[in-house]
Amino acid sequence: MSVMLGAFMAVLDIQITNASLKDIQGALSATLEEGSWISTSYLVAEIIMIPLSAWLVQVFGARRMAVWVSALFLIASLLCSTAWNLESMIVFRAFQGFTGGALIPLAFTMTLIKLPEHHRAKGMALFAVTATFAPAIGPTLGGWLTESFGWEYIFYINVPPGLLMIAGLLYSLEKKPTQWSMLNTADYPGILTMALGLGCLQVFLEEGHRNNWLESDFIVGLGSTALISLILFVILQFSRDNPLINLRILGNRNFGLSSISSVGLGIGLYGSVYALPLYLAQIQGYNAMQIGEVIMWMGAPQLLIIPLVPLIMKHISPKWLCAFGFAMFGFANFASGVLNPDFAGDQLNQIQILRAIGLPFVMVTLSLIATVYLRAEDAGSAGSLFNILRNLGGAIGIALIATLIDNRAKTYFDYLREALVPSNPQVAERLSFWADKLGSEQAALAKLSEMTHQQAAIMAYNDAFHFIGIALGISMLAVLFTRHLPAGATSGTSAAH
């Protein structure tokens, strides 16, 4: 429960600043583009730490490692609340992301190591809460705290659960001696190439759209560095007997296919949480609290469904339940792809419930499907890889969606503009209507241009949700090709590995 609480806090802090970025930027005198680094710095540091956590647990022991990173995470949170300018906030957020990055795979690994096999489904159900419920309520909680108390409170909120988590870790995890000798045999070239590659890749994906991708020398340099570093990292991992991350487990049928699904899940989870608030703010004019109320419908129902999934798994194969979850989640995104100017919160709330129904069936079962045929000593590598791929899927999805919305909106505007000619009787009628209402033909033309841009943007958002639906459909197909879990893996008997 303590490590799950830590993972929940780490994932929550990815999203909790999104609804408050304008307030934080204003307080720190930062522009919109500069303010984006408040989120990017956290994600870059987090994705570097995730693969390091398994090795650090071996060196320092789970108890010492968990308590240290938890305490440092709380210190980083308090430092963020005291930031005096943009540079200090970026440094403190990176510190927070680095320590929080260890808490996510730690929860995953402890589920595999500490729980007996017949209780793993319950453990994965708790992990599902951290991975799906936290992003869903992050914008809502952040918006409410900012409007009610001030943006500093989105960081203060970590303190009470953080202290509870540290107390639980000190009580429940056994002491183990520090393995200082492992520092002498560590895969330092692997650590360096991994950190450089993942860090550059994350910045490349986060900042690429804002810098026009390959038109920017900065982005081209980041992409080239990431590509070369990650290729070297893969070569190093396959050439060592004791690698930092055992990439050979990707050859395991279930883990490899589930990893593909994990990338699709990241695209669906983080992509929809990115595109939907953007649509509501840009097209419908919603504020942070109104957006949070819509997003909340994807999170709240999950708390009722997640505890039921382990019970259902006793009667229905996790493979079919996972495929059903992806199907529901994908269908919800296709249903979101029919937007129009009158399509807002009330209609989207119903679609959010469909997402909320599908996600628990994916999150609880996918981890089990991925790890059931792995050896216990590969638990750390599995936890690191699985979470890295989901986070990278989210980063890739957001980068592609941002580019897709921008490019398709321009294309649709050009297409619609071709029909806006004076000889078109509908155009003439609409111009006459707005001229009478606004008092001048110039104002009517400006209004028509605004409406055309809005329609083009709505069509682009529809394409974005269709893209997310397709990614989730591919994930569903990957799950269908996995092996069924062995008898007893989800019941009280021991599974045969």
C-alpha positions in Angstrom: 0.0 0.0 0.0 2.9 2.4 0.8 4.7 1.9 -2.6 1.3 2.2 -4.4 0.8 5.5 -2.6 4.2 6.6 -3.8 3.4 5.6 -7.4 0.1 7.4 -7.2 1.8 10.7 -6.1 4.4 10.4 -8.8 1.9 10.0 -11.6 -0.4 12.6 -10.1 2.3 15.2 -10.2 2.8 14.7 -14.0 -0.7 16.1 -14.6 -1.5 18.2 -11.6 0.4 21.3 -12.8 -1.3 21.3 -16.3 -4.4 23.1 -15.1 -2.3 25.6 -13.1 0.4 26.4 -15.7 -1.0 29.8 -16.5 -1.0 30.8 -12.8 2.5 29.5 -12.3 3.8 31.2 -15.5 2.3 34.5 -14.3 3.9 34.2 -10.9 7.3 33.4 -12.4 7.0 35.9 -15.3 7.4 33.2 -17.9 6.0 33.0 -21.4 3.8 30.1 -22.5 6.7 28.4 -24.4 9.1 28.8 -21.5 6.4 27.5 -19.1 6.2 24.2 -21.0 9.6 23.3 -19.5 7.9 23.1 -16.1 6.2 19.9 -17.3 9.0 18.8 -19.6 11.7 18.9 -17.0 9.7 16.6 -14.7 9.1 14.1 -17.5 12.7 14.0 -18.7 14.1 13.4 -15.2 11.4 10.8 -14.5 12.0 8.7 -17.6 15.8 8.7 -16.9 15.2 7.5 -13.3 12.7 4.7 -14.1 15.3 2.3 -15.6 17.9 3.1 -13.0 15.5 2.2 -10.1 15.9 -1.6 -10.4 19.7 -1.3 -10.2 19.6 1.1 -7.3 17.3 -1.2 -5.4 19.9 -4.0 -5.8 22.6 -1.7 -4.5 20.9 0.0 -1.6 18.0 -2.4 -0.9 14.3 -1.8 -1.4 13.7 -0.3 2.1 16.6 2.2 2.0 16.0 3.1 -1.6 12.2 3.6 -1.2 12.6 5.7 2.0 15.3 7.9 0.6 13.5 8.7 -2.7 10.2 9.3 -0.9 11.9 11.8 1.5 13.7 13.5 -1.4 10.4 13.6 -3.3 8.8 15.5 -0.5 11.7 17.9 -0.2 11.6 18.5 -4.0 7.8 19.2 -3.7 8.4 21.8 -1.0 11.2 23.4 -3.0 8.8 23.7 -6.1 6.4 25.7 -3.9 9.2 28.2 -3.0 10.5 28.7 -6.6 11.3 32.4 -7.2 11.8 32.3 -11.0 11.4 30.0 -14.0 15.0 28.5 -13.8 14.6 27.5 -10.1 11.2 25.9 -10.8 12.6 23.9 -13.7 15.5 22.6 -11.5 13.2 21.7 -8.6 10.6 20.0 -11.0 13.5 18.0 -12.5 14.5 17.0 -9.0 10.9 16.0 -8.2 10.6 14.0 -11.4 13.9 12.2 -10.8 12.9 11.0 -7.3 9.3 10.4 -8.4 10.5 8.3 -11.3 11.8 5.6 -8.9 8.4 5.3 -7.1 6.5 4.1 -10.2 8.6 0.9 -11.1 9.2 0.3 -7.4 5.4 -0.3 -6.9 5.3 -2.5 -10.0 8.4 -4.6 -8.8 7.1 -4.9 -5.3 3.9 -6.3 -6.6 5.8 -9.0 -8.5 8.2 -9.8 -5.7 6.3 -9.4 -2.4 2.8 -10.7 -3.3 2.1 -14.4 -3.6 1.0 -15.3 -7.1 -2.7 -15.7 -6.3 -2.8 -12.1 -4.9 -1.0 -10.5 -7.8 -4.3 -9.6 -9.6 -5.2 -7.5 -6.5 -1.8 -5.9 -6.6 -2.1 -5.0 -10.2 -5.6 -3.6 -9.5 -4.0 -1.2 -7.0 -1.3 -0.4 -9.5 -4.0 0.4 -12.1 -5.4 3.0 -9.7 -2.0 4.8 -9.7 -1.6 4.6 -13.5 -5.1 5.6 -14.6 -7.0 7.3 -11.8 -4.1 9.7 -10.9 -3.9 11.3 -14.5 -7.7 11.5 -14.6 -8.1 13.5 -11.4 -4.8 15.5 -11.7 -6.2 18.4 -13.7 -9.3 18.5 -11.6 -7.4 18.5 -8.3 -4.8 21.0 -9.6 -7.5 23.4 -10.9 -9.4 23.3 -7.6 -6.4 23.8 -5.4 -5.1 26.7 -7.5 -8.5 28.5 -7.6 -9.2 27.9 -3.9 -5.9 28.4 -2.3 -3.1 29.2 -4.8 -0.8 27.2 -7.1 1.7 26.5 -4.3 -0.8 24.0 -2.8 -0.5 21.6 -5.7 2.9 20.9 -4.2 1.9 21.1 -0.5 -0.6 18.3 -1.0 2.2 15.8 -1.4 3.3 16.2 2.2 0.6 14.3 4.3 0.5 11.2 2.0 4.3 11.4 1.7 4.8 11.2 5.4 2.3 8.3 5.7 4.1 6.5 2.9 7.5 6.8 4.6 6.1 5.5 7.8 4.6 2.5 6.0 7.8 1.7 4.2 9.9 1.9 7.4 7.4 -0.5 9.1 6.9 -3.1 6.3 10.1 -3.5 4.4 13.0 -5.5 5.9 16.4 -4.1 6.3 19.1 -5.4 4.0 22.9 -4.6 3.8 24.1 -2.2 1.1 25.8 -3.9 -1.8 28.6 -1.4 -2.3 30.5 -3.9 -4.5 27.9 -3.5 -7.2 29.1 0.0 -7.8 32.4 -1.4 -9.0 30.7 -3.7 -11.6 27.9 -1.3 -12.7 27.1 -0.8 -16.3 28.2 2.9 -16.4 28.4 3.1 -20.3 24.8 1.7 -20.3 23.7 4.2 -17.7 25.2 7.1 -19.6 23.8 6.1 -23.1 20.4 5.3 -21.6 20.2 8.6 -19.7 21.4 10.6 -22.6 19.2 8.8 -25.1 15.9 8.8 -23.2 16.5 12.4 -22.0 17.1 13.7 -25.5 14.2 11.7 -26.9 11.8 13.0 -24.3 12.8 16.7 -25.0 12.7 15.9 -28.7 9.1 14.7 -28.4 8.0 17.5 -26.0 9.5 20.4 -27.8 9.5 19.2 -31.4 6.1 20.6 -32.4 6.8 24.0 -30.8 10.1 24.3 -32.8 8.7 23.0 -36.2 10.4 19.7 -35.9 13.2 19.1 -38.4 13.3 22.8 -39.3 15.0 23.5 -36.0 18.7 22.6 -35.6 18.1 22.2 -31.9 15.5 19.5 -32.5 17.5 17.8 -35.2 20.5 17.6 -32.8 18.3 16.2 -30.0 16.9 13.5 -32.3 20.3 12.5 -33.7 21.8 12.3 -30.2 18.8 10.2 -28.9 19.0 7.8 -31.9 22.8 7.2 -31.6 22.7 6.9 -27.8 19.8 4.5 -27.7 21.4 2.3 -30.5 24.6 2.2 -28.4 22.6 1.4 -25.3 20.8 -1.6 -27.0 24.2 -2.9 -28.3 25.7 -2.6 -24.8 22.8 -4.4 -23.1 22.9 -7.4 -25.5 26.7 -7.6 -25.2 26.8 -7.8 -21.3 26.1 -10.8 -19.1 24.8 -8.6 -16.4 23.0 -5.7 -18.2 21.4 -2.7 -16.6 18.1 -3.7 -18.2 17.6 -7.2 -19.6 16.3 -6.4 -23.0 16.1 -10.1 -23.9 12.8 -10.4 -22.1 11.3 -8.5 -25.1 11.7 -11.8 -26.9 9.2 -13.4 -24.5 6.0 -13.7 -26.5 3.7 -12.3 -23.8 6.0 -9.5 -22.6 6.9 -8.4 -26.2 3.3 -8.2 -27.4 2.2 -6.6 -24.1 4.9 -4.0 -24.5 3.4 -3.0 -27.9 0.1 -2.8 -26.2 1.7 -0.7 -23.4 2.9 1.9 -26.0 -0.7 2.0 -27.4 -2.0 2.4 -23.9 0.3 5.4 -23.3 -1.0 7.0 -26.5 -4.6 6.4 -25.5 -4.3 7.4 -21.8 -2.1 10.5 -22.1 -3.2 11.4 -25.6 -6.9 11.7 -24.6 -6.1 13.5 -21.4 -4.1 16.0 -23.6 -6.5 16.4 -26.5 -9.8 16.6 -24.6 -8.9 19.6 -22.3 -7.3 21.3 -25.3 -10.6 21.0 -27.2 -12.7 22.1 -24.3 -10.5 25.2 -23.7 -10.0 26.2 -27.3 -13.4 25.4 -28.9 -15.8 25.5 -25.9 -14.1 28.1 -23.8 -14.1 26.0 -20.6 -12.0 27.1 -17.6 -9.7 24.8 -15.6 -12.5 23.7 -13.1 -15.0 23.0 -15.9 -12.4 20.9 -17.8 -11.6 19.1 -14.6 -15.2 18.2 -14.0 -15.3 16.5 -17.5 -12.0 14.7 -17.0 -13.1 13.5 -13.6 -15.7 11.2 -15.3 -12.9 9.1 -16.7 -11.4 8.7 -13.2 -14.2 8.4 -10.6 -16.0 5.4 -12.0 -12.8 3.4 -12.2 -12.7 3.2 -8.4 -15.9 1.1 -8.5 -14.8 -1.1 -11.4 -11.1 -1.8 -10.5 -11.9 -4.0 -7.4 -14.3 -6.1 -9.5 -11.7 -7.0 -12.2 -9.7 -9.6 -10.1 -13.0 -11.3 -9.2 -14.1 -11.4 -12.9 -10.6 -12.8 -13.8 -11.5 -16.0 -11.9 -14.1 -16.8 -14.5 -12.9 -15.1 -17.7 -9.4 -15.2 -19.1 -7.4 -12.0 -18.5 -6.6 -12.0 -22.2 -10.2 -11.6 -23.2 -10.8 -9.0 -20.5 -7.8 -7.0 -21.6 -9.0 -7.1 -25.3 -12.5 -6.0 -24.1 -10.9 -3.1 -22.2 -8.9 -1.9 -25.2 -12.1 -2.3 -27.4 -14.1 -0.1 -25.0 -11.3 2.5 -24.7 -10.9 2.6 -28.5 -14.6 2.8 -29.1 -14.8 5.8 -26.7 -12.2 7.6 -28.7 -13.9 6.9 -32.0 -17.1 8.2 -30.3 -15.2 11.4 -29.4 -14.4 11.8 -33.1 -17.8 13.2 -34.0 -17.3 16.6 -32.5 -19.2 19.7 -33.6 -19.7 23.2 -32.1 -22.5 22.0 -29.8 -20.6 18.9 -28.6 -19.4 19.7 -25.1 -19.3 18.5 -21.5 -22.7 16.8 -21.3 -22.1 14.6 -24.3 -18.5 14.0 -23.4 -19.4 12.9 -19.9 -21.1 9.8 -21.3 -18.0 9.0 -23.5 -15.8 9.4 -20.5 -17.7 6.7 -18.7 -17.0 4.4 -21.6 -13.2 5.1 -21.1 -13.6 4.6 -17.4 -15.2 1.1 -18.0 -12.4 0.0 -20.4 -9.3 1.2 -18.7 -9.5 -0.9 -15.5 -9.8 -4.1 -17.6 -6.6 -3.1 -19.4 -4.5 -1.9 -16.5 -5.2 -4.9 -14.2 -4.8 -7.6 -16.8 -2.0 -6.3 -19.1 0.7 -6.3 -16.4 -0.2 -9.9 -15.5 -0.3 -11.1 -19.1 3.1 -9.4 -19.7 4.9 -10.9 -16.6 3.4 -14.3 -16.0 6.0 -16.2 -18.0 9.0 -14.2 -16.7 11.6 -15.3 -14.1 11.5 -13.5 -10.7 15.0 -12.1 -11.3 13.7 -10.2 -14.3 11.0 -8.4 -12.3 13.1 -5.2 -12.1 13.8 -5.1 -15.8 10.2 -5.8 -16.6 8.9 -3.0 -14.3 11.4 -0.5 -15.9 10.7 -1.5 -19.5 6.9 -1.7 -19.1 6.7 1.8 -17.5 9.2 3.4 -19.8 7.3 2.2 -22.9 3.9 3.4 -21.5 5.4 6.9 -20.8 7.2 7.0 -24.1 3.9 6.0 -25.8 2.3 9.0 -24.0 5.1 11.3 -25.2 4.9 10.0 -28.7 1.1 10.2 -28.8 1.0 13.8 -27.5 3.7 14.9 -30.0 1.9 13.3 -32.9 -1.5 14.6 -31.8 -0.2 18.2 -31.4 1.3 18.1 -34.8 -1.8 16.4 -36.3 -4.2 19.0 -34.9 -2.1 21.9 -36.1 -1.5 20.5 -39.6 -5.0 19.1 -40.2 -6.6 22.4 -39.0 -4.6 24.3 -41.6 -5.5 21.8 -44.3 -9.2 21.8 -43.4 -9.3 25.6 -43.3 -7.8 25.8 -46.8 -10.4 23.3 -48.0 -13.4 25.1 -46.3 -12.1 28.5 -47.6 -12.5 27.3 -51.2 -16.3 27.2 -50.7 -16.5 30.6 -49.1 -17.1 32.6 -52.3 -19.6 35.5 -52.7 -21.5 33.5 -55.4 -22.4 30.8 -52.9 -25.9 31.8 -51.7 -25.4 30.3 -48.2 -22.3 32.4 -47.8 -24.1 35.5 -48.9 -27.0 34.7 -46.5 -24.7 34.2 -43.6 -22.7 37.4 -44.2 -26.0 39.3 -44.5 -27.1 37.9 -41.1 -23.9 38.7 -39.3 -23.7 42.2 -40.9 -27.1 43.0 -39.6 -26.3 41.6 -36.1 -22.8 43.1 -35.8 -23.4 46.4 -37.6 -20.8 46.2 -40.4 -19.7 43.9 -43.3 -16.1 43.9 -42.0 -17.3 42.5 -38.7 -19.4 39.9 -40.5 -16.3 38.8 -42.5 -14.2 38.6 -39.3 -17.0 36.5 -37.7 -17.2 34.2 -40.7 -13.4 33.7 -40.7 -13.5 32.9 -36.9 -16.3 30.3 -37.5 -14.3 28.7 -40.4 -11.2 28.4 -38.2 -13.3 26.8 -35.5 -14.8 24.3 -37.8 -11.4 23.4 -39.2 -10.0 22.9 -35.7 -13.0 20.7 -34.7 -12.4 18.5 -37.8 -8.7 18.3 -36.8 -9.7 17.2 -33.3 -11.9 14.5 -34.8 -8.9 13.1 -36.7 -6.8 13.2 -33.5 -9.4 11.1 -31.6 -9.6 8.7 -34.6 -5.8 8.3 -34.4 -6.0 7.4 -30.7 -8.7 4.9 -31.5 -6.6 3.2 -34.1 -3.6 3.0 -31.7 -5.8 1.3 -29.2 -7.1 -1.1 -31.8 -3.6 -2.2 -32.6 -3.0 -2.7 -28.9 -6.1 -4.9 -28.7 -4.8 -7.1 -31.6 -1.4 -7.5 -29.9 -3.1 -8.7 -26.8 -5.1 -11.3 -28.7 -1.9 -12.9 -30.0 -0.5 -13.5 -26.4 -0.6 -16.8 -24.7 -3.3 -17.5 -22.1 -2.2 -17.4 -18.5 -1.4 -20.8 -17.0 -4.0 -22.4 -14.8 -3.9 -21.0 -11.3 -2.2 -17.7 -12.2 -5.3 -15.8 -11.2 -6.7 -18.1 -8.6 -5.4 -19.6 -5.3 -3.2 -22.3 -6.8 0.4 -21.8 -7.9 1.0 -21.2 -11.6 3.5 -23.4 -13.5 6.4 -21.3 -14.9 
